[in-house]
Amino acid sequence: MIKQDQEIFNILLEAISEAVIIVDEKQHIMEANGMIESIFGYSKNEIKGKSIEVLIPTKFRKAHSKNVDGFMEEYQRSKMGKTTDVYGLKKDGNVIPIEVELNPYSIYNKIYVMALIKDISKQKEDEFNFMLRTKALDSANNGIVITNALKPDNPIIYHNAAFEKLTGYTTEEILNRNCRFLQGNDRDQKELAKIRKALKKGESCLASLRNYKKDGTLFYNDLYITPITNRRGVVTHFIGVQNDVTERVRAEEEKTHLATIFNESLNEIYVFDAETLKLINANRGALKNIGYTIDELKSMTILDLKSGIEEATFRKKYINKLLKKQEEKLDFETTYIRKDGSTYPVMVHLQLSLLEDKKMFVAIVVDITEQKNYTIKLEKTVQERTSQLQEALSKEKELNELKTKFLSLVSHEFKTPLSGIATSVMLLEKYKLTDEQPKRDKHLAILKDKVNYLNTILNDFLSIERLETGTFNYTFSDFRLSKVINEVVYNSNMLLKEGQRINYPSDIDDIYMYQDEKIIEIILSNILQNAVKYSGENSEIHMRVHQNEAYTVFAIEDYGIGIPKKDIENVFTRYYRAENVLNMQGTGIGLNIVKTHLENLGGYIEIMSKENKGTLVTLKIPNKAKHD
């Protein structure tokens, strides 16, 4: 029975996958299985009877003895190598990491310990390699993330320090989130579609993205994603490597922006070699204005575009100064020649530049044709304004003279009737008797005449003021012309001199007008009363009227003193009086008022006169007012 139990024990011992060693209280090896050879290099027969210390590296033996004493006192199962490193010594002298599980037991009052030993060299190597890879990932400048492809939305399960630094987010804010949080609201990027497609197919992909840091700062990165598959070929994870390319993108944007400015500028920009003066490049604005193609320009020098300047002069005045750094830039005016031979003035801004260590010049050329034309136009305008100012000063002088004349005129025109009124009043006071009534009537008539005259003058002044301010309101109505003419002739008859006669117009009973009746009466009265005033005794005054479909024409002709030729053009000027009537009563405003009214009503006045022969005044007035 004992032999059978031993065989069963040996079979079980060999079936254990770990190396098994049984030691007694004195740490002598009593039994071992076949796995001991694969771990330590000893056969089980070779190891039996030897001290356990043959399997322990020398530097750990002292500590091992202390641990054994403590273990024997506690007498309980224990594992070594999980929390602290435990090492074994192989037959060939190599030291290997091991994990040991100690199981004490007692037989026949003797204590034994069965040790289950695992060689964890591969595990330690894997741990070390993983640690190295982790350190490498954490020390990488590129941001690195690993996502779990087996979970919905590919959550981040790992990120390195560079990713945290690049984005500004903490570990708590990064883990278990999809990488799309870096795009914020900027989700319409075309490159994102490429990434989604790659993730869906489990493929590698390179995309350039716009991302946003935690503080909202925009940064650009190239993202390279790679799938990780298990032994069955299933994608379990994705590794994403971020390369911050913000500076590169900014530089490209600036370069593109500068190129756009260069090409789209409306100014002409030319680049030419500092040594040969050969043109190297030109922008679209230059090609459009100068008329040459870029290939044609590249076969020319900058001097081929300039009019009337020698190379030696150009180099001395401009090129050498910039090459010797006497000036940082130069601005000058010159004339350019287009392909078609036409010339135009330009302002040139010239500056030295470097392209791949090669000196060249950049010329920014502004077409100043409009500026030159504006200068010429401005000079012409100044001349015109000067002329207008001189004319205004002349008119101001003339106006001052008119004001002086007006004051003199008003003084005279008001003084004479007022003197007559004062005299008549004084005489009226003397005629108190009943038989002196005719004398009183005579002076009352004089008073009435003088008051009417003053009233007429005041009305004329008021008319001028309202016409000037645009506050004169016309009242239009249909009326029979004969009614107006009867009133005009009647009032004028009261002013007739001895033997004077007004010839009444014929065939006017059927003439009607749609105008301001009162204004038509004022116009006709003014002209007819002037004819009476400036004609002598025993003279005739003719008044003729005819009407067509559009106009009514009045002709008033007298054979009086007429108007001097030099005064004809000024008779409509306010306060102006011809030199041959200066001693006669009048204000010089009547014809001005007549002309203004006629123009407002759409009509006009024409005067033909010869001194001492007479005057013909023609009035043409629309039958119907031009506005209501």
C-alpha atoms as one frame of an Amber mdcrd trajectory, in Angstrom:
protein
   0.000   0.000   0.000   2.853   2.398   0.802   4.473   1.743  -2.564   1.182
   2.434  -4.321   0.747   5.730  -2.438   4.294   6.753  -3.416   3.514   6.132
  -7.077   0.358   8.199  -6.860   2.319  10.984  -5.154   4.997  10.931  -7.862
   2.384  11.052 -10.632   0.701  14.054  -9.006   4.041  15.750  -8.432   5.003
  15.449 -12.085   1.576  16.664 -13.222   2.109  20.050 -11.557   3.194  22.717
 -14.112   5.400  24.550 -11.611   8.684  23.251 -10.238   8.058  21.554  -6.902
  10.610  21.236  -4.099   9.972  19.703  -0.686  12.364  20.675   2.104  12.599
  19.597   5.726  13.114  21.731   8.820  16.856  21.976   8.087  16.198  23.277
   4.560  17.402  20.090   2.864  15.696  19.173  -0.385  13.775  15.979   0.177
  11.889  15.765  -3.111  11.527  17.577  -6.464   9.641  17.095  -9.695  10.912
  17.108 -13.254  10.162  20.819 -13.785  13.058  21.640 -11.483  15.475  20.834
 -14.293  13.762  23.110 -16.801  13.986  26.057 -14.380  17.259  25.542 -12.501
  19.165  23.025 -14.725  19.437  20.389 -12.026  17.896  16.910 -12.396  15.619
  15.911  -9.519  18.003  13.159  -8.445  20.905  15.593  -8.583  19.189  18.107
  -6.354  17.877  15.731  -3.700  19.677  15.894  -0.332  21.232  19.304  -1.097
  20.550  22.439   0.880  17.989  24.806  -0.561  20.709  27.486  -0.608  22.181
  25.980  -3.781  19.159  27.527  -5.538  19.518  30.922  -3.803  21.994  33.611
  -5.018  24.741  34.232  -2.461  23.728  37.807  -1.604  20.180  36.702  -0.703
  21.079  33.647   1.491  21.424  35.511   4.779  18.073  37.246   4.329  16.573
  33.902   3.314  17.603  32.247   6.618  15.866  34.979   8.606  12.751  34.668
   6.458  12.695  30.851   6.957  12.871  31.211  10.735   9.975  33.621  10.721
   7.994  31.457   8.306   8.436  28.371  10.514   7.218  30.264  13.537   4.089
  31.482  11.721   3.578  28.109  10.019   1.155  29.288   7.316   0.885  29.355
   3.549   2.722  32.207   1.852   3.578  33.600  -1.596   6.905  35.218  -2.449
   7.633  37.289  -5.550   4.298  39.074  -5.919   5.138  42.180  -3.941   8.908
  41.807  -3.632  11.451  40.555  -6.105  12.687  36.979  -5.468  15.564  35.470
  -7.396  16.853  31.925  -7.962  20.325  30.621  -8.857  20.579  28.255 -11.812
  23.148  25.446 -12.087  25.009  27.457 -14.736  25.309  30.385 -12.326  22.651
  32.636 -13.929  20.245  34.441 -11.640  16.593  34.422 -12.631  13.471  36.082
 -11.163  11.076  33.579  -9.664   7.756  33.500  -7.892   7.543  31.036  -4.926
   4.484  29.734  -3.089   5.305  28.079   0.255   2.983  25.446   1.703   3.991
  24.006   5.161   2.651  20.699   6.412   3.492  18.108   9.134   3.940  14.343
   8.869   4.825  12.162  11.817   5.595  15.236  13.892   8.051  16.507  11.340
   7.534  19.823   9.504   8.035  20.013   5.775   7.570  22.847   3.281   6.466
  22.329  -0.275   7.613  25.190  -2.550   5.862  25.795  -5.884   8.303  27.749
  -8.071   7.602  29.695 -11.316  10.224  31.140 -13.632   8.903  34.676 -14.284
  11.822  35.819 -16.460   9.543  36.269 -19.486   6.948  38.086 -17.421   9.574
  40.419 -15.962  11.006  40.992 -19.425   7.548  41.837 -20.737   6.972  44.166
 -17.817  10.309  45.826 -18.413   9.643  46.182 -22.117   6.200  47.607 -21.390
   7.763  50.028 -18.945  10.303  51.059 -21.572   7.579  51.569 -24.167   5.497
  53.550 -21.694   8.487  55.715 -20.839   9.196  56.173 -24.527   5.588  57.168
 -25.246   5.563  59.577 -22.318   8.845  61.155 -23.375   7.743  61.531 -27.033
   7.139  65.083 -28.291   4.159  63.942 -30.309   0.794  63.520 -28.655  -0.189
  59.837 -28.517  -3.547  58.289 -27.651  -4.852  54.724 -27.664  -8.552  54.078
 -28.086 -10.633  50.981 -27.432 -12.114  49.922 -30.764 -14.305  47.274 -29.117
 -16.325  49.853 -27.188 -18.845  52.249 -28.704 -17.436  55.638 -29.757 -13.769
  54.531 -29.489 -13.067  55.987 -26.019  -9.503  57.005 -25.125  -7.904  54.539
 -22.715  -4.363  55.927 -22.761  -2.636  59.196 -23.547   0.920  60.361 -23.064
   2.192  63.513 -21.381   2.726  65.313 -24.681  -0.963  64.932 -25.564  -1.934
  66.442 -22.223   0.512  69.315 -22.700  -0.585  69.901 -26.285  -4.317  70.063
 -25.531  -4.289  71.572 -22.038  -6.716  68.938 -20.721  -6.071  66.805 -17.626
  -6.103  63.003 -17.573  -9.547  62.987 -15.959 -10.855  65.206 -18.776  -9.291
  63.045 -21.521  -9.867  59.406 -20.610 -13.035  57.643 -21.739 -13.877  60.389
 -24.250 -13.905  60.324 -28.034 -11.204  62.426 -29.668 -13.823  64.591 -31.350
 -14.014  66.814 -28.272 -10.860  68.478 -29.605 -12.763  69.799 -32.645 -15.346
  71.650 -30.534 -18.032  72.968 -32.881 -15.712  72.783 -35.884 -17.131  69.448
 -37.068 -17.488  70.193 -40.800 -13.857  69.472 -41.656 -13.466  67.285 -44.752
 -10.597  65.363 -43.149 -12.886  64.085 -40.390 -14.833  62.078 -42.964 -11.582
  60.386 -43.960 -10.914  59.399 -40.327 -14.450  58.049 -39.797 -14.094  55.911
 -42.903 -10.742  54.512 -41.744 -12.086  53.717 -38.255 -15.076  51.953 -39.754
 -12.889  49.828 -42.053 -10.156  49.292 -39.457  -7.506  50.915 -41.673  -4.597
  53.285 -41.172  -5.144  56.915 -42.055  -3.318  60.276 -42.134  -5.396  63.447
 -41.777  -4.749  67.121 -41.068  -7.140  68.609 -38.514  -8.026  71.874 -36.852
  -8.217  71.251 -33.107  -8.876  73.485 -30.117  -7.102  73.521 -26.768  -8.984
  73.680 -23.498  -8.566  77.478 -23.456 -10.042  77.731 -26.976  -6.741  78.280
 -28.787  -6.727  76.881 -32.313  -3.919  74.499 -33.264  -3.304  72.307 -36.283
  -2.051  68.735 -36.234  -1.371  65.854 -38.562  -3.042  62.769 -37.051  -1.810
  59.304 -38.033  -4.031  56.452 -36.804  -3.025  52.767 -36.856  -5.239  49.784
 -35.978  -4.114  47.059 -33.534  -5.535  43.565 -34.134  -5.656  40.463 -31.992
  -4.649  36.936 -33.089  -7.971  36.487 -34.800  -7.485  39.633 -36.873 -10.092
  41.676 -34.977  -9.250  45.360 -34.487  -9.191  45.912 -30.757  -7.492  49.287
 -30.475  -6.352  52.303 -32.481  -3.163  54.223 -31.851  -3.295  57.894 -32.768
  -0.110  59.942 -33.137  -0.480  63.718 -33.237   2.117  65.940 -34.818   1.611
  69.625 -33.984   1.996  71.459 -37.306   0.572  74.824 -36.215   3.765  76.732
 -36.988   4.032  75.073 -40.372   0.401  75.858 -41.213   0.810  79.447 -40.021
   3.925  79.820 -42.139   2.129  78.363 -45.155  -0.854  80.623 -44.565   1.416
  83.651 -44.291   3.274  82.582 -47.405  -0.014  82.066 -49.234  -1.292  85.393
 -47.937   1.822  87.199 -49.117   1.607  85.438 -52.471  -2.030  86.494 -52.754
  -1.128  90.079 -51.894   1.636  89.947 -54.476  -0.603  88.566 -57.222  -3.841
  90.355 -56.395  -2.377  93.789 -55.686  -3.678  96.441 -58.068  -0.279  98.077
 -57.862   2.455  96.836 -60.160   5.146  94.752 -58.444   8.367  93.828 -60.214
  11.256  91.697 -58.947  14.592  92.054 -60.733  18.173  90.865 -60.289  20.442
  93.264 -58.412  23.421  92.575 -60.663  21.985  92.224 -64.165  18.741  94.197
 -63.615  16.959  91.316 -65.402  13.316  90.948 -64.470  12.587  87.795 -62.473
   8.895  88.091 -61.695   5.908  90.422 -61.869   2.419  90.310 -60.417  -0.925
  90.268 -62.196  -1.417  94.022 -61.769   1.886  94.684 -63.523   1.132  92.342
 -66.417  -2.310  93.875 -66.881  -1.096  97.466 -66.988   2.219  97.061 -68.785
   0.822  94.755 -71.470   3.671  92.201 -71.541   3.442  88.501 -70.647   5.601
  87.140 -67.837   7.798  85.300 -70.343   8.343  88.512 -72.305   9.274  90.395
 -69.152  11.800  87.766 -68.098  13.788  88.511 -71.248  13.888  92.236 -70.395
  15.561  94.461 -67.784  13.763  96.920 -65.549  15.246  99.734 -67.653  13.297
  98.527 -70.690  10.179  99.714 -68.900  11.482 103.168 -68.013  11.442 106.159
 -70.275  14.521 108.281 -70.821  16.934 106.995 -68.166  20.434 105.585 -68.778
  21.694 102.519 -66.925  24.668 104.364 -65.405  22.385 107.069 -64.068  19.885
 104.540 -62.722  22.587 102.562 -60.926  24.197 105.668 -59.444  20.997 107.333
 -58.258  19.188 104.273 -56.950  20.820 100.808 -57.177  24.201 101.647 -55.637
  22.675 103.576 -52.755  20.626 100.561 -51.755  23.436  98.045 -52.297  25.777
 100.146 -50.155  23.000 100.480 -47.567  23.145 104.253 -47.757  19.343 104.061
 -47.931  16.897 101.356 -46.810  14.390 102.252 -49.516  13.890 104.832 -52.216
  10.789 106.524 -53.591  10.876 108.386 -56.863   8.714 109.399 -59.805   9.409
 108.283 -63.351   7.594 107.352 -66.550   6.872 103.769 -67.666   6.362 102.545
 -71.228   3.702  99.979 -72.042   4.070  97.334 -74.710   1.862  99.392 -77.041
   4.217 102.364 -76.673   1.954 104.485 -74.478   3.515 106.064 -71.404   2.176
 106.816 -67.960   3.568 108.507 -64.825   4.394 106.277 -61.855   5.640 106.463
 -58.279   8.259 103.749 -57.613   9.013 102.312 -54.174  12.358 100.443 -54.511
  13.812  98.137 -51.865  16.628  95.558 -51.666  15.657  91.973 -50.766  17.198
  88.480 -50.583  15.976  85.290 -52.230  18.014  82.231 -51.262  20.996  84.501
 -50.467  20.706  86.158 -53.861  20.306  89.928 -53.931  17.380  91.314 -55.826
  15.203  94.384 -55.906  11.478  94.666 -55.380   9.842  97.610 -57.119   6.293
  98.509 -56.127   4.971 100.773 -58.847   1.885 102.967 -58.485   0.225 104.412
 -61.586  -0.271 108.088 -60.667  -2.046 109.122 -63.863  -5.227 109.958 -61.970
  -3.226 111.772 -59.310  -1.478 113.839 -61.976  -4.786 114.489 -63.715  -6.265
 115.436 -60.381  -3.406 117.854 -59.757  -3.976 119.439 -63.156  -7.708 119.489
 -62.495  -7.072 120.950 -59.051  -4.908 123.691 -60.504  -7.617 124.417 -63.055
 -10.219 124.398 -60.297  -8.103 126.819 -58.266  -7.934 129.109 -61.279 -11.683
 128.806 -61.767 -12.326 129.420 -58.080 -10.006 132.412 -58.167 -11.886 133.743
 -61.151 -15.202 133.069 -59.417 -13.917 134.758 -56.284 -12.833 137.771 -58.279
 -16.230 137.765 -59.957 -17.916 137.424 -56.568 -15.852 140.290 -55.217 -16.825
 142.303 -58.253 -20.472 141.421 -57.682 -20.056 142.229 -54.008 -18.710 145.610
 -54.992 -21.569 146.017 -57.437 -24.027 144.923 -54.747 -22.619 147.488 -52.346
 -23.038 150.116 -55.015 -26.619 148.898 -55.554 -27.268 149.095 -51.818 -25.941
 152.642 -51.780 -28.087 153.478 -54.772 -31.053 151.745 -53.153 -30.706 153.758
 -49.935 -30.433 156.939 -51.940 -33.398 155.860 -54.040 -35.571 154.951 -51.066
 -34.625 158.173 -49.350 -35.602 160.144 -52.425 -38.747 158.164 -53.271 -40.099
 158.353 -49.749 -38.981 161.928 -49.056 -40.774 163.482 -52.065 -44.269 162.070
 -51.407 -43.870 162.597 -47.675 -42.992 166.244 -48.282 -46.086 166.541 -50.513
 -48.217 164.932 -47.814 -46.837 167.282 -45.170 -47.507 170.354 -47.361 -51.056
 169.280 -48.236 -51.853 168.607 -44.558 -50.541 172.027 -43.589 -52.640 173.743
 -46.302 -55.725 171.701 -45.391 -55.503 173.105 -41.891 -55.806 176.628 -43.395
 -58.853 175.894 -45.590 -61.612 175.935 -42.994 -64.340 177.870 -44.795 -67.145
 176.187 -46.709 -66.374 177.977 -49.982 -62.794 176.618 -49.770 -63.963 172.993
 -50.247 -62.514 172.722 -53.841 -59.122 173.594 -52.435 -59.542 170.969 -49.709
 -60.572 168.395 -52.317 -57.484 169.191 -54.409 -55.147 168.529 -51.484 -57.054
 165.427 -50.403 -56.535 164.045 -53.919 -52.826 164.811 -53.620 -52.727 163.003
 -50.254 -54.517 159.996 -51.708 -52.133 159.871 -54.686 -49.038 160.118 -52.504
 -50.291 157.417 -50.105 -51.098 155.092 -53.007 -47.633 155.658 -54.409 -45.992
 154.817 -51.078 -48.215 151.748 -50.753 -47.121 150.589 -54.228 -43.445 150.951
 -53.295 -43.937 149.016 -50.068 -45.797 146.253 -51.908 -42.948 146.018 -54.392
 -40.435 145.622 -51.562 -42.580 142.962 -49.924 -42.898 141.108 -53.249 -39.117
 141.051 -53.637 -38.671 139.616 -50.137 -41.247 136.835 -50.717 -39.869 136.011
 -54.163 -36.343 135.729 -52.754 -37.339 133.442 -49.881 -39.639 131.302 -52.041
 -42.646 132.065 -49.852 -44.698 133.694 -52.605 -47.821 131.654 -53.223 -49.626
 131.846 -56.548 -53.400 131.427 -56.780 -54.521 130.064 -60.159 -57.983 130.383
 -61.635 -59.792 130.693 -64.975 -60.557 134.286 -65.911 -61.523 136.415 -68.915
 -58.523 138.450 -70.030 -60.630 141.498 -70.993 -61.564 141.967 -67.344 -57.886
 142.272 -66.334 -56.987 144.564 -69.232 -59.931 146.851 -68.480 -58.655 147.263
 -64.910 -55.074 147.848 -66.051 -56.029 150.411 -68.665 -58.423 152.167 -66.305
 -55.746 152.623 -63.651 -53.183 153.739 -66.223 -55.616 156.299 -67.669 -55.526
 158.024 -64.276 -51.820 158.724 -64.891 -52.052 160.024 -68.478 -50.391 163.311
 -69.319 -51.901 166.027 -71.452 -52.837 164.582 -74.867 -51.650 161.001 -74.094
 -53.834 158.122 -75.298 -53.775 154.321 -74.755 -54.964 152.325 -77.742 -57.061
 149.466 -76.325 -56.399 145.999 -77.799 -59.053 144.561 -80.087 -60.743 141.133
 -80.186 -59.955 140.100 -76.617 -63.464 139.327 -75.339 -63.112 135.597 -76.049
 -59.620 135.183 -74.603 -59.372 133.227 -71.358 -56.391 132.234 -69.233 -55.748
 129.868 -66.341 -53.212 131.837 -64.321 -52.818 133.984 -61.198 -55.163 136.829
 -62.181 -53.733 139.340 -59.706 -50.126 138.722 -60.808 -51.065 139.109 -64.502
 -52.652 142.449 -63.599 -49.509 143.549 -61.689 -47.248 142.591 -64.638 -49.360
 144.422 -67.242 -49.857 147.448 -64.973 -46.131 147.803 -64.408 -45.297 147.714
 -68.129 -48.195 149.986 -69.221 -47.599 152.558 -66.473 -43.881 152.672 -67.393
 -44.948 153.435 -70.972 -47.125 156.277 -69.687 -44.438 157.567 -67.319 -41.626
 157.624 -69.882 -43.663 159.000 -72.810 -44.288 162.672 -73.484 -47.514 164.630
 -73.839 -49.697 164.098 -76.936 -48.250 160.609 -77.514 -49.875 157.265 -78.194
 -49.334 153.968 -76.401 -50.323 150.788 -78.206 -51.374 147.571 -76.481 -51.769
 144.456 -78.663 -52.803 140.959 -77.586 -53.006 137.657 -79.452 -53.335 134.074
 -78.264 -52.351 130.692 -79.732 -52.864 127.216 -78.324 -50.088 127.521 -75.758
 -49.336 131.180 -75.077 -50.875 134.609 -74.804 -48.562 137.315 -76.173 -48.773
 140.967 -75.091 -47.021 143.789 -76.976 -46.907 147.273 -75.333 -45.260 149.939
 -77.431 -44.587 153.612 -76.688 -42.757 156.463 -78.439 -41.143 157.931 -75.380
 -37.601 158.565 -74.218 -36.493 154.963 -74.713 -33.577 153.200 -72.998 -29.911
 153.952 -73.735 -28.196 151.018 -75.482 -25.634 150.562 -72.706 -28.416 150.253
 -70.105 -30.590 147.687 -71.923 -28.833 144.620 -70.472 -29.167 145.907 -66.906
 -32.804 147.027 -66.832 -33.888 143.803 -65.072 -31.257 144.219 -62.357 -32.806
 145.172 -59.061 -32.567 148.883 -58.183 -30.942 149.634 -61.519 -32.162 152.727
 -63.361 -31.085 153.972 -66.765 -29.088 157.151 -66.732 -31.803 159.088 -68.637
 -34.407 158.567 -65.877 -32.335 159.164 -62.766 -34.134 162.443 -62.119 -37.555
 160.873 -62.531 -39.639 159.163 -59.887 -39.039 155.370 -59.701 -37.459 152.544
 -57.643 -35.765 150.359 -60.256 -37.411 147.202 -58.931 -40.541 146.981 -61.086
 -38.997 145.191 -64.092 -37.080 142.860 -61.761 -40.344 141.796 -60.122 -42.048
 141.413 -63.529 -39.248 139.202 -64.889 -39.191 137.008 -61.741 -42.959 136.460
 -61.841 -42.876 135.618 -65.545 -40.097 133.055 -65.061 -42.016 131.469 -62.169
 -45.095 131.238 -64.394 -43.179 129.782 -67.348 -43.165 132.953 -69.449 -40.583
 135.516 -70.490 -40.150 139.225 -71.297 -38.292 140.854 -74.164 -37.472 144.607
 -74.475 -36.484 146.377 -77.674 -35.714 150.101 -77.316 -33.930 153.035 -78.893
 -33.126 156.174 -77.018 -35.534 159.043 -77.850 -37.446 156.720 -80.239 -39.472
 154.564 -77.931 -39.747 151.045 -76.429 -41.487 147.792 -77.384 -42.060 145.326
 -74.523 -43.186 141.791 -75.461 -44.611 139.427 -72.818 -45.203 135.755 -73.523
 -47.269 133.964 -70.853 -48.570 130.337 -70.894 -52.358 130.093 -71.273 -52.347
 127.538 -68.488 -50.193 127.624 -65.382 -47.410 125.021 -65.401 -48.383 123.891
 -61.890 -51.337 124.275 -59.642
